Amino acid sequence: MPPTGRGKGKATERAEVPDNAYIDGQVAEAAVGFLRTVRHRPFFLAVGFRRPHLPFSVPDKYWAMYDRDSLPLPDPERAPGNAPPVALHDSVELRGYTDVPTTGPIPRDKVRELIHGYYAGI
């Protein structure tokens, strides 16, 4: 799918890089460094990670932990049981990425890729 002028880029990224190549790895390293400096006194530390939120930009080793073809897919014809109406939306945030169609159904291979990226992110 060609770029559409949307500014978010692709919804997933998979690269053979160390954990600290992405922001979550850098945040984890900073938190561990801080813990080493305060381990003998009371402290409070709040650490926030971006994953598993979009975009699913995750080192390859985490993608490799899951077989994409064996991951369960949602039924495109039916909402999950007990889903509140607010959950049934048109995925506006997701559709801002250049590799996701702006309207209509999201292709099954893209859905599978996104689910794989989510699993890699967690």
N, C-alpha and C positions, 0 to 999 in steps of 0.2 A: 504494500500500500504506500503510495507516495506521501511525503509530508503535506500537511494541510494548512500550514501557517499557524497552527496552534503552538504555544510556546513551551509546553511541558516536556517535550522529547518522548522517548519510548517509555512504556509502562514497566519494562523489565530490563535488567542488565545482568549479565553473567560473565565474569572475568576470572582468569587464574591469577589472583592477587592475594596478598596476606589480608587478614582481618582488618588491620589498621589502614587499608587502602580506602575503606568506606567510613563514613562518619560514625556509625555505631561502634566500630572497632576502636576508633580514636577516643570516643567517649568512655568506653570500657577501660581502656588503658589509663586515661586520666583519673577515673574513679579508683582504680586499683592503686595508682600512685598516691592519691590522697589518703586512702585507707592505710597505706604503709606509714604515713607521717602521723596519723592520729590514733593508731591502734592501741595505745596505752592510756588513752583518756576518753571521757565521754564526748560524743559528737553526734550530729545528725547529718546525713548525706542523702539528698534526693538525686537520683540519676534517671534521666529520661532517654529512651531510645526511640528512634524513628520507625524501626521495623517492628511489626510486620505491616506497616502502612505503605501505600504506594509512594514512589515507584519501588518495585521489588529489585533493588540493586544490591546484590549479595555475592560474596565470593563463590566461585565455582564449586568448592568442596562441599558447600551446603546444598547446592542444586543436585550434586552427585549422590547425596544421601537418599534420594527418592526417585523411584521409577515413574516417570511422567505418565506412562500408559496405564499404570495400575491405580492412579489416584481417582477417587470417586468424582463424578461430575453431577451437577444439579440437573434436575428435570426441567428443561426449558418451558414446558407446558404447564407447570404447576408450581405454586408458591410453597415454600416450606410450611409444614404444619404449624399452626398457631402463630404465624408471622403477622405482626401488627401492620396495618395499612401503611404506616410511615416507612416500613422496610421495602415496600414495593414501589421503587422509584426507577427512573431512567438512567441511573448511574452517571450523573452529570460530571462528577469529579473524574471518574475513569475515562469518560469520553473526551476529556481534555488532553489526553496523551495522543501523540501523532500516529501510533500504530493500532489505535482502537477506533472503529467507525463512530462517527458523530451521531448517527441515528440507526435505527433498525436493530436486528439481532446481532449479538456479538458472535463471530464465528466460533464453532466448537473447538477448533485448534487453538484459538486465542484464549478461550475460557480455560482450556487445559493448561496452557502456558502460564496464565495468571494464577491458577490454583497451585501449580508447581512453584512459582515464585513466592507465593504466600507460605507454602510449606518450607521452602528454603529460608525465608525470612524469620520464621519462628525457631 
